[in-house]
Amino acid sequence: MESLLSSTDLHRLKWNCRRGLLENDLVLEKFVERDLQTLNAEQVDAFRFLLALEDGDLWDLVSGRAELTPKAQARPGLNDVLSLLRRY
């Protein structure tokens, strides 16, 4: 399956995965390695949305300590990406 991401986009997303919280780094590293290039366009946009969050907020979502707001739940692909991240 061919990736929707150009090499520049892929590099930029990988760079944005570098976080200040070790737990996020570990999860995002595995996600990028195993799943990033399999995402569809909606899921890539949802992943970018998650990467824009503060470290603590992102970790709370990934770890299950917080749930998405109803508005965020309506965002296409976001639940899918969050489910993938929670596997790690």
N, C-alpha and C positions, 0 to 999 in steps of 0.2 A: 504494500500500500504506500503510495507516494505521499509525502508530508505536505501539508498546506503551508508550512512555515518555510520562508526563505532562510538561507544560512544566517543572514543578518538578524532576522526576527528571532531565530533560535538562539543565537548568541545573546541577544538583548534579554530574552526571557530567562536564560540561564544566569545571566548577571543579576537580574532582579530577584532571583531565588536566593541570593546570598543575603542572609538575615543576621540580625543581632542576637537572635535566640537560638541556641544550639538545637533544641527540639525541632524548630521549624527547618533549620538547615538539614537535619538528618532526613526528615520526611520529604522535603522538596527535592533533595538530591536523588533519593530513590525514585520519586515520581518522575523526575526529568529523565532519568536513565531508562525507565521501563514504560512510561505511558505518554509522555509529552507528544511525541510524534504521531501518536494514534488518534489525537483529538480532532474533532471536526471544528468548523469555524466558530460555532456558538460556544463550544467548550473552551476554545482558546481565548475567546473574549471573556468568558467566565473566569478562567484562570488568571487573566490579567486583572480582573476586578479583585480577586482574592489577594493577589500580590500587592495591590494598592493599599491594603489594610495595614494597620499598625501590627507589629509583631505579636503583641499580647492578644489582640482581637483575632488574628489569624490562628494562633495556637488554640484559643478557646473554641473556635469553630472546628478545627481539625481534631482536637482531643474530645470533642463532644460536651465540653463544659458550657457551651453556648449554642444556641440554634440560630438559623438564619431568620431575619425579620420576614414578615409576609411579603414585603416589597422585593426583597432579595430572592426569596423562594420563587417568585414569578420570573426571575431572570433566566432566560433559556440556557441550559447546560450547566448551571451552577450546582444543582443538586448532584448531577452526574460527576462533576469534577471533585466535589467535596467527598462523595462516596469513594472515589478512587484514592484520594489523599488519606482517608481514614483507614485504608488497608495497611498503611505503613506505620 
